[in-house]
Amino acid sequence: MTVTTLNKAKLTVPGPRPLPIFGRTLLLTNYIKDTIGFSKKLFKTYGSVASLVQGGGFGIYSPLDYCPGMVFAYGPENVRQVTSQHDVYYKYPLTGGLYRRRDESKRTEPLKHFGVGLFGVNGNNHRQQRQLLMPAFHKARIESYRDDMVSIAQSVLDGLDIGQPLNICQIMREVTMRIATKTLFGADIGEGAGNCGTLLQRVGYLLGNTKTSIFPYDIPGLTYHQMLNYMAQLDDEMRALIRQKRVTGGDTGDVLAMLIQARDAETGLTLTEDELLGHVSVIFSAGHETSATALSWTLFLLSQHPDVAADLLDELEGVLQGEPPTIEKLQQLPLLERVIKESMRVLSPVPWNGRVTSQPTELGGYELPEGTEVYISIYHTHHMAEIYSDPEKFNPQRWEGFEPTMHEYNPFSAGSRICIGAGFAMMEIKMILAMLLMRYRLQFLPQEPVNRSGALIVMVPKNGMKMIIRKQDREFNQGASGVWGNVREMVQLPQ
Ligand code: HEM
């Protein structure tokens, strides 16, 4: 991948005019605080293609030297253009603007591969690398993870304190993080190789902290410095693990073992150690916070829709009779599928697809110069009244006989960059929900407002989500004093 200095072409897509001096920074701060709310206002004022700042952007996602501005768009036609024109809309590593710092010192070297994986390659390179990864995500392979998913979910559910208020987001994160670690490395956390999972989570957490991008100085006490420390440890541990797996040889059932053995059918090339590190960091980062978030929002929506929760429990008990789902039984749970689809429509865990234009192009009638950051909104497309009647209503039954196109409904994106882990995620979410709901009833606890996070990448409940865990007694109710917070802008809750 080459990073070039671009001609300073101007962006002419309509957007707010910044006030002098701090105006641009103020706009950016407001955007980062709440990307969904901020862009909703932009779309209302300027239409389905709008810009944040004309005449010079910020490059928060783009690692290129110059960014003419940020453009936001939604709607099926814009989704189609951006997700199908791979040579025009490029993706860059997860480290965003920090990727520019990779050559600064020995300490910044891990930035050369961390978060690169499939995110940081384009064109033919992406096609080839994705082909090498595909076998690890084929149906039969994913299904082989069923027993691990069941035993990890069981062990987390066994440890829950009944009658206590618990942060459901934290619990879901623990379960999906342990599943990701086990399926990627073949080890649960706490077991030797499982340490990589913990380090990956720490690096990811610091990378997501805005202080890391605002103060990228390698000085003790700063989050950037701490992130580089963890990255160095992670590199050492991962390289040792890869070498150990190479010596042992054979397919030990985990994703990493499979990637080590992957070989291009035409060229015979295998993945280098740096490429392996990149893929593992991306698969882990993309694969556990997303599923945990989908689970947390779904549990929230079920807690606020007692009728749906009761019908879902009837379906689960009728088919599974209290047992963890087998692969065959998972196919016999249509309401479970609809609940998850509807939850990911209303409260999309990944609300944006970020891209950078590799050449001048046109979107929605506007010229976009090379280097423009383009954010295409999955969330706002999912809330279009032209596609979904009562779009803010959580109505799983709408999916009966309803088949929107992939550009109208795309929680996993669309085109050749569609989420490679979608099958894995759906199976994992179904397994965990089924096992949890047959055993426990989750009572929403209105202690704090339910607000969305800034949602630059994943839209999580900002303050977590407190719920009391009860034995499943079918006493479904919304909780005494109602829900407040900006979640009410996104979904209409029954009174
Ligand atoms: C509910 C859970 C998940 C959601 C909502 C989700 C969503 C997405 C989206 C929207 C993209 C495309 C981003 C873009 O084009 O800018 C994506 C890509 C990706 N996802 Fe997921 N994802 C989920 C779970 C997973 C899991 C479990 C894994 C791995 C085990 C995974 C691995 C990946 C990878 C590697 C890519 C990059 C694909 C490429 O560029 O070719 N995701 N995901």
Boltz pocket constraint, residues with backbone or C-beta under 6 A from the ligand:
constraints:
  - pocket:
      binder: B
      contacts: [[A, 91], [A, 118], [A, 119], [A, 130], [A, 282], [A, 283], [A, 284], [A, 286], [A, 287], [A, 288], [A, 290], [A, 291], [A, 294], [A, 349], [A, 350], [A, 352], [A, 353], [A, 354], [A, 410], [A, 411], [A, 412], [A, 413], [A, 414], [A, 416], [A, 417], [A, 418], [A, 419], [A, 420], [A, 421], [A, 422], [A, 424], [A, 425]]
      max_distance: 6.0
